[in-house]
Every structure is written in C-alpha cells, then in structure tokens.
Amino acid sequence: MVTQGPVGKQADGVGANEEQSAPKHPTETPHGPDLMAQGVIRSVHCNRPGVLELRVEGAKGSVSLYSNDAYKIDYRALNFTPKDEIHPCQDLEGMKARVHYFRTADKTVDGQITIIALNK
C-alpha cells in the first residue's frame, strides 16, 4: 500500500525530513507532453504543507522535479508489493522509479511530478 501522508512527526508537528515554508515553484495544471525520467530517486526534500522536491538520476542524466502537493501524486508499486505503507518524505530516497512529469514555467527545475512508479 502506498500512502501519501507524512509520518515521523517531531514535537513541533514537522516530520523528520520536512521543513515549513511556502512553495518556491508554481503549482500548474498538467499540460503539454507527459515526460518520464527513469532512474534512482535522490535528494528528496519535503516542506510543509505537502511540498516534495527530488532528483531522478538515470542513464540519460539527472532531472530535478517537484510537486507542491505530494498528496496529489499518483504513487504506484510496479513489480513488488511494499511490506508496509510507503511514506514519500522518508522512503523514496534511493528507490528506483519511473517518474512522470510535465514542464512548467519555472525554469529552475525540469518539471512538476504527476506519477511516481516505484520498482525493484
């Protein structure tokens, strides 16, 4: 089962891998071609409320991606059944994945995430 909520809350309500701040990238409705980055997820960083930034490192290079609402990402486990719930802010680092995204007006990143399909 894949969950989309943060866990590991500290006393101040912020998760162990989360910080509280306003989104620095625009929230856009999916548009344009569906692009895909395949590789290993690195540099996972979460900000409250629900902002997720990460990098996908693959054979074709590195792609920097984000979502301002990690709860709206479609999480999938392709060729395995997770032993427990998957918590994006804690569990994505180092996992192999196909990450679907689209380009946005923000040119400081490669795009906004729509799907994270994990595989072993």
C-alpha positions in Angstrom: 0.0 0.0 0.0 1.3 3.5 -0.8 0.3 6.4 1.4 0.7 10.0 0.7 0.9 11.5 4.1 4.0 12.4 6.1 5.0 10.5 9.2 7.6 10.7 11.9 6.3 14.0 13.4 8.5 15.8 15.8 7.2 17.7 18.8 6.6 20.8 16.7 4.5 18.8 14.2 7.1 18.9 11.5 8.2 15.5 10.1 11.9 14.4 10.4 12.6 15.2 6.7 10.2 18.2 6.4 10.5 21.9 6.9 7.8 24.5 7.0 7.9 27.1 4.2 5.9 28.5 1.3 6.3 26.7 -2.1 9.1 28.2 -4.3 7.8 26.7 -7.5 4.4 27.4 -9.3 1.5 25.0 -9.0 0.3 24.3 -12.5 -2.4 22.0 -14.0 -0.8 19.2 -16.0 -0.3 20.3 -19.6 1.9 19.5 -22.6 3.6 16.2 -23.2 3.9 13.5 -20.5 7.6 13.3 -19.9 9.3 10.4 -17.9 12.5 10.2 -16.0 13.7 6.7 -15.1 16.4 6.0 -12.5 17.2 6.3 -8.8 15.4 8.9 -6.7 17.9 11.2 -4.8 17.9 14.4 -2.8 14.3 14.0 -1.5 13.3 17.1 0.4 9.9 17.9 1.9 8.4 21.2 3.0 5.1 21.6 4.7 2.3 21.6 3.6 3.0 18.8 1.2 5.8 20.2 -1.0 8.1 17.5 -2.4 11.3 18.1 -4.3 13.6 15.4 -5.6 16.1 14.4 -8.3 16.0 11.4 -10.6 19.4 10.1 -11.6 19.4 7.9 -14.6 21.4 6.8 -17.7 20.2 9.9 -19.5 21.3 12.3 -16.8 19.7 14.0 -13.8 16.2 15.5 -13.7 15.1 17.9 -10.9 11.4 17.7 -10.1 8.8 18.9 -7.6 5.2 18.9 -6.5 3.6 21.5 -4.3 1.0 18.8 -3.2 2.6 15.4 -2.6 -0.9 14.1 -1.7 -2.0 14.5 -5.3 0.9 12.5 -6.8 -0.2 9.1 -8.2 2.1 6.6 -6.3 2.5 3.1 -7.8 4.5 0.0 -6.9 5.1 -1.7 -10.3 6.7 -5.1 -9.7 6.5 -5.6 -6.0 4.2 -5.3 -3.0 5.5 -3.0 -0.3 5.9 -4.6 3.1 4.4 -1.5 4.7 3.0 1.8 3.8 5.3 4.0 1.7 5.9 7.5 3.1 7.3 9.7 0.3 9.3 12.0 2.6 11.0 9.1 4.3 11.0 6.2 1.9 11.7 7.5 -1.7 15.4 8.2 -1.3 17.5 5.6 -3.1 14.5 3.8 -4.7 14.3 3.0 -8.4 11.4 4.6 -10.2 9.8 6.0 -13.3 8.7 9.5 -12.6 6.2 11.1 -14.9 6.2 14.9 -15.1 5.4 17.9 -17.3 7.4 21.1 -17.9 6.3 24.2 -16.1 7.0 28.0 -16.4 9.6 27.6 -13.7 12.9 27.0 -15.5 14.9 26.4 -12.2 13.6 22.8 -12.3 12.8 20.3 -15.1 9.1 19.9 -14.2 6.2 19.1 -11.9 5.6 15.4 -10.9 2.3 13.6 -11.8 3.2 9.9 -11.2 5.9 8.1 -9.2 6.0 4.4 -10.2 8.4 2.6 -7.9 10.2 -0.7 -9.0 12.7 -3.1 -7.5 
